[in-house]
């Protein structure tokens, strides 16, 4: 028997934590002269934390979240901005 209902993919209600971490990490990267978009894309694609500066504990902060949680927050923020 095949289940034909659409599955819900949900992480929990900690979007504010993800948003706060992304903002803090991006600010730290900008302060160090890095392009935060390029660096985040590198991290998200590779999983290599070396793409994120250790300045202001940014590397440790970003590793507190799974990459799929980061992607979820980025997509959510993008779609809300488009609405």
C-alpha positions as a Markdown table, in Angstrom:
| # | Residue | x | y | z |
|---|---|---|---|---|
| 1 | Unk | 0.0 | 0.0 | 0.0 |
| 2 | Unk | 1.4 | 3.4 | -1.0 |
| 3 | Unk | 0.8 | 6.4 | 1.1 |
| 4 | Unk | -0.2 | 9.2 | -1.3 |
| 5 | Unk | -0.5 | 12.0 | 1.3 |
| 6 | Unk | 2.0 | 14.8 | 1.3 |
| 7 | Unk | 4.6 | 14.5 | 4.1 |
| 8 | Unk | 5.2 | 17.5 | 6.2 |
| 9 | Unk | 8.9 | 18.5 | 6.7 |
| 10 | Unk | 9.2 | 20.5 | 9.9 |
| 11 | Unk | 12.1 | 21.2 | 12.2 |
| 12 | Unk | 10.6 | 22.9 | 15.2 |
| 13 | Unk | 10.0 | 26.4 | 16.2 |
| 14 | Unk | 13.5 | 27.7 | 16.7 |
| 15 | Unk | 13.6 | 29.9 | 13.6 |
| 16 | Unk | 14.6 | 32.9 | 15.8 |
| 17 | Unk | 17.7 | 31.0 | 16.9 |
| 18 | Unk | 18.7 | 30.3 | 13.3 |
| 19 | Unk | 18.1 | 33.9 | 12.3 |
| 20 | Unk | 20.1 | 35.3 | 15.2 |
| 21 | Unk | 23.0 | 33.0 | 14.4 |
| 22 | Unk | 23.0 | 33.8 | 10.7 |
| 23 | Unk | 22.9 | 37.5 | 11.4 |
| 24 | Unk | 25.8 | 37.3 | 14.0 |
| 25 | Unk | 27.9 | 35.1 | 11.7 |
| 26 | Unk | 27.4 | 37.4 | 8.7 |
| 27 | Unk | 28.3 | 40.5 | 10.7 |
| 28 | Unk | 31.5 | 38.8 | 12.0 |
| 29 | Unk | 32.4 | 37.8 | 8.4 |
| 30 | Unk | 31.8 | 41.4 | 7.1 |
| 31 | Unk | 33.9 | 42.8 | 9.9 |
| 32 | Unk | 36.7 | 40.6 | 8.9 |
| 33 | Unk | 36.4 | 41.6 | 5.2 |
| 34 | Unk | 34.7 | 38.4 | 3.9 |
| 35 | Unk | 31.7 | 38.3 | 1.6 |
| 36 | Unk | 29.2 | 36.5 | 3.9 |
| 37 | Unk | 27.1 | 35.2 | 0.9 |
| 38 | Unk | 30.0 | 33.5 | -0.7 |
| 39 | Unk | 31.3 | 32.1 | 2.6 |
| 40 | Unk | 27.9 | 30.8 | 3.7 |
| 41 | Unk | 27.3 | 29.1 | 0.3 |
| 42 | Unk | 30.7 | 27.5 | 0.6 |
| 43 | Unk | 29.9 | 26.2 | 4.1 |
| 44 | Unk | 26.4 | 25.0 | 3.1 |
| 45 | Unk | 27.6 | 23.1 | 0.1 |
| 46 | Unk | 30.7 | 21.6 | 1.6 |
| 47 | Unk | 30.0 | 21.4 | 5.3 |
| 48 | Unk | 33.5 | 22.7 | 5.9 |
| 49 | Unk | 33.4 | 25.1 | 8.9 |
| 50 | Unk | 36.7 | 26.7 | 7.6 |
| 51 | Unk | 34.4 | 28.8 | 5.4 |
| 52 | Unk | 33.3 | 30.6 | 8.5 |
| 53 | Unk | 35.6 | 32.9 | 10.5 |
| 54 | Unk | 36.3 | 32.1 | 14.1 |
| 55 | Unk | 36.2 | 35.8 | 14.8 |
| 56 | Unk | 33.5 | 36.6 | 17.5 |
| 57 | Unk | 32.9 | 32.8 | 17.9 |
| 58 | Unk | 31.1 | 32.7 | 14.5 |
| 59 | Unk | 32.4 | 29.3 | 13.6 |
| 60 | Unk | 31.2 | 27.7 | 16.8 |
| 61 | Unk | 27.8 | 29.5 | 16.5 |
| 62 | Unk | 27.1 | 28.3 | 13.0 |
| 63 | Unk | 28.0 | 24.7 | 14.0 |
| 64 | Unk | 25.2 | 24.8 | 16.6 |
| 65 | Unk | 22.7 | 24.4 | 13.7 |
| 66 | Unk | 22.5 | 21.7 | 11.1 |
| 67 | Unk | 23.0 | 22.9 | 7.6 |
| 68 | Unk | 19.4 | 22.0 | 6.7 |
| 69 | Unk | 18.2 | 24.2 | 9.5 |
| 70 | Unk | 20.2 | 27.1 | 8.1 |
| 71 | Unk | 18.8 | 26.4 | 4.6 |
| 72 | Unk | 15.2 | 26.3 | 6.0 |
| 73 | Unk | 15.7 | 29.7 | 7.7 |
| 74 | Unk | 17.2 | 31.3 | 4.5 |
| 75 | Unk | 14.4 | 30.0 | 2.4 |
| 76 | Unk | 11.8 | 31.1 | 4.9 |
| 77 | Unk | 13.3 | 34.6 | 5.1 |
| 78 | Unk | 13.5 | 34.8 | 1.2 |
| 79 | Unk | 9.9 | 33.7 | 0.7 |
| 80 | Unk | 8.6 | 36.1 | 3.4 |
| 81 | Unk | 10.4 | 39.0 | 1.7 |
| 82 | Unk | 8.8 | 38.1 | -1.6 |
| 83 | Unk | 5.3 | 38.1 | -0.2 |
